[in-house]
Amino acid sequence: MSSIKHIYTLPLVLALMLTCCAPLSAQSLEEQIQDLKAELKEKSGEDKVMALKDIGMKFRSIDYDSAWYYIELAHTEAERQQNEYLKARMLVSFGILENGKGNSDQALKYYQDALPPIESSEDHFAIGALYTNMSNAYEKTGEVDKSVAYQLNALKEFEASQDSIWIAGSLNNLGSRYQAVNEWELSKDYFQKALELYQQLGHEYYVALTYNNLASVYLHFKDYEKVIEYSDKSYRSFNALGAPFESAAPLYNLGYGYQGLNELDKAKEYFAQALEIQQEKGDWYVVVHLKNDLAKTLMMQGKYQEAENLALEAYDQALEHELVLAQVELSKTLSSVSESMGKYKDAYGYLQIHNEVLDSLQGLERAKEVLNLKEKYETEQKENEILRQQNELVESELSIKKRNNMLIGSGGLLAILLIVGFVVFREQKIRTKNLARETALEKAMAEAKAQENLKEQRIRIARDLHDNIGSQLTYLTTITDSAKRGIDKGEVFLMEKLTQMKQFSLVTISELRDTIWAMNKDEISLEDIRERTQQLAATVHEATDDKIRVRIEGNPTNKVLNAFVGMNLFRIIQESVNNAVKHSESTEIAVTFVEQDNQVEIMVEDQGKGFDMTKESTGNGLQIMRNRAQKAGIDFKQTSELGKGTKVELKVNV
């Protein structure tokens, strides 16, 4: 099957895609989450894993940090139970979260890892759900042939399981896939079938989803009144269900509807609302397309300079995130804007870029492949077998003719070819032997170097265990002795000592967990540190009943640090966040990752009460952070101003 990427030749239409999670009811998401948390206490075994997963997937529509936290808990519980099937189901959930943020390639890695155990389970529902999510990811990468193939296979699995809700979901997704190759009537038919099924089943979430998908079809037919009608139904339904992230899609289509009616101020307003939601969610695939549509609206209003600035910003982001489909659309928009501004040389340059990328995608071939897949699905195995037998007969006849012709022409060349072949074979054998020796030597040297690096890192971690956890345990012993000696001083004295012991025990457990995490890795990536910080953020949300929000910004690449540096970097971030939670009185803490060349900068900042840096600190926290940074080669800087908050800046080479 070809992997040529498909390009949307019309404006991007956001058709929401079904993912592997339980449907939403009229009950609000917050209420559903609270009910699931209450039930969690009674769960054990496999039920506990699935309950944690369900909580995480509910949070997906509200707070991605909390979603990650609960899916991580579910995956850890599945590992503890040594259940490979449940671990694979949690990998699918990780993939859904990545795909929701526009990281489709990373999502596909999770799905591929989950594929063997889930397929071997013979669970039609789980297999169909995995195929559906793979189909969603492939559509985002532009590989529509693979997307359709997986969705058709998913439909077969759901039909085998007789699961009506997922059959409807497959019909919905197939509508989206055929829309991608401009088969609009087919797309409309599939969406209508899905809507009827959802309405019969009473699933309000998916009814809202399908309203929006139908709006996207009516947009193609330029029936703008219908676009606005169905998009508005979808938007109101998602708001009633308490699903703010999903409401971005109908806002997008409302913008298109009003743009079609030439009500450009309203179009701009809806595009801007959708953009704000998608930026919060972090889905760059949709963000850059939204900026492109806003730029087009500005151009229609004659605001060419604003349109150019916004389109250039989006084009840079499309290049940065390797979003090929968006590059094609934005280069076309920039060409039109440049032409309107009289910049004909720039207009020609952008048009060339548009055509070059468009040609490389070979969208026409992809469309043909998708239609062939549909035909294959509908004709089933009998017609395919007839075609295969006919092809075999034709190929057999051609093979006989070719063989006869070759026998006539090749006799005289055979001897020469044998001699040349012998010489080539002998030289190749010598080269292979030399290459094998070189490879073995390089492998031995690499293994020796790796062992040396591993030994050095383990020595560092052992020293860290001794210096940090050892000192904590020593202090616990001291407090215990003090409590024994002061047992006659009364209940208040003993409670104070017990509280101190509890605090230092919790710190020791946290330090030990982080050290074990680091010891299990030869290297720690920036992505690992960001994920740990997300877990920390979710823990803060949970511990403070969402009164304090920890916002994670920036998406570092998968560059790696050695385990010692990575562990200390995370601990400084952790200590900085904890200090802000305890002392700043701020309701929001920002942790920002910024990558520049071979260096990453991490900033932990609050807008709280701050402190006077000229006065000496009474605690050890700041000195501990400085010591960690110095030992690990991390550039550490802390600034604070009364009434304006505190900022910790960390820089490390990668």
Secondary structure, DSSP 8 states (H G I E B T S, - for coil): --------SS---------SS----SS-HHHHHHHHHHHHTT--HHHHHHHHHHHHHHHTTT-HHHHHHHHHHHHHHHHHTT-HHHHHHHHHHHHHHHHHTT-HHHHHHHHHHHHHHHHHHT-HHHHHHHHHHHHHHHHHHT-HHHHHHHHHHHHHHHHHHT-HHHHHHHHHHHHHHHHHTT-HHHHHHHHHHHHHHHHHHT-HHHHHHHHHHHHHHHHHTT-HHHHHHHHHHHHHHHHHHT-TTTTHHHHHHHHHHHHHTT-HHHHHHHHHHHHHHHHHHT-HHHHHHHHHHHHHHHHHTT-HHHHHHHHHHHHHHHHHTT-HHHHHHHHHHHHHHHHHTT-HHHHHHHHHHHHHHHHHHTHHHHHHHHHHHHHHHHHHHHHHHHHHHHHHHHHHHHHHHHHHHHHHHHHHHHHHHHHHHHHHHHHHHHHHHHHHHHHHHHHHHHHHHHHHHHHHHHHHHHHHIIIIIHHHHHHHHHHHHHHHHTGGG-HHHHHHHHHHHHHHHHHHHHHHHHHHHHHT-SEEEHHHHHHHHHHHHHHHHHHTTTSSEEEEE----S-EEEHHHHHHHHHHHHHHHHHIIIII--SEEEEEEEEETTEEEEEEEE-S----TTS--SSSHHHHHHHHHHHHT-EEEEEEETTTEEEEEEEEE-
